[in-house]
């Protein structure tokens, strides 16, 4: 990605409005933030989200990428306006660590052939236990690696497209091996760009909430509760003047006069993240011109918002 090209080097921002993401209070983070939770085995993803919602005193808290009750691993919880990004979170590739129990008498060659048959573009019909409509569909298994084998027990790593059901892989492996393959344990170690190494436990989250609410200690919450901007770090950006921020927050297209700078390698139709001079996410948008043309524009539309992330009252209207 190219460096940001500055078009208006004299643009300034009013400190009375908005706030750099790293300086937000806990309450401000809750209006558009997220937590990567290390889901324990037992409760459903929906139950966990409901518990955290009640502990935080929120009306709404969503989650991206449902895990079965018996499964563990990274579960993204989204609060406030960040819930608008649920669909984006769901689309990321997933990595699972799985323990299977094989039928008796399966050779290494037979196992290797079955794993090879379940790698690449495969049919993946959701199991009856899932919450989605059962229908034939295809998913891509990028890698299916055997990490360790102890007779009938195997430890594997599966990197796959979003929406892949590991229970279905277990069932299909059993069909290939002429016997039942049981999925004993399932852990999601990676979801999109989120790794289990960055996840927090329910105990850690509960302690942080208690210290914040009962003792006004916010350091724990600020480490755990992240700004929505960190979900969007890899998207090319357009930086907006304060007046344009307010207009875009109300759903208006971005005019060239409102641009401070942008990545000039952007092409018409590309997705772009509109940010304020303070680094706040304003909206996800589609370019309506090529980035290299913006510097020479005397007026006209540059990009059109698809998903507004900023509340309409953060910056004042200038029209």
Helices and strands as residue ranges (DSSP letters): E 5-6, G 21-23, H 26-30, E 32-39, H 45-56, E 61-64, E 72-80, G 81-85, H 86-90, E 94-101, H 108-117, E 120-123, E 138-150, E 153-160, H 166-176, E 182-191, E 194-195, G 196-198, H 202-215, H 219-224, E 226-227, G 228-231, E 237-240, H 242-249, E 254-255, G 256-258, E 259-262, E 271-275, E 281-287, G 291-296, E 301-308
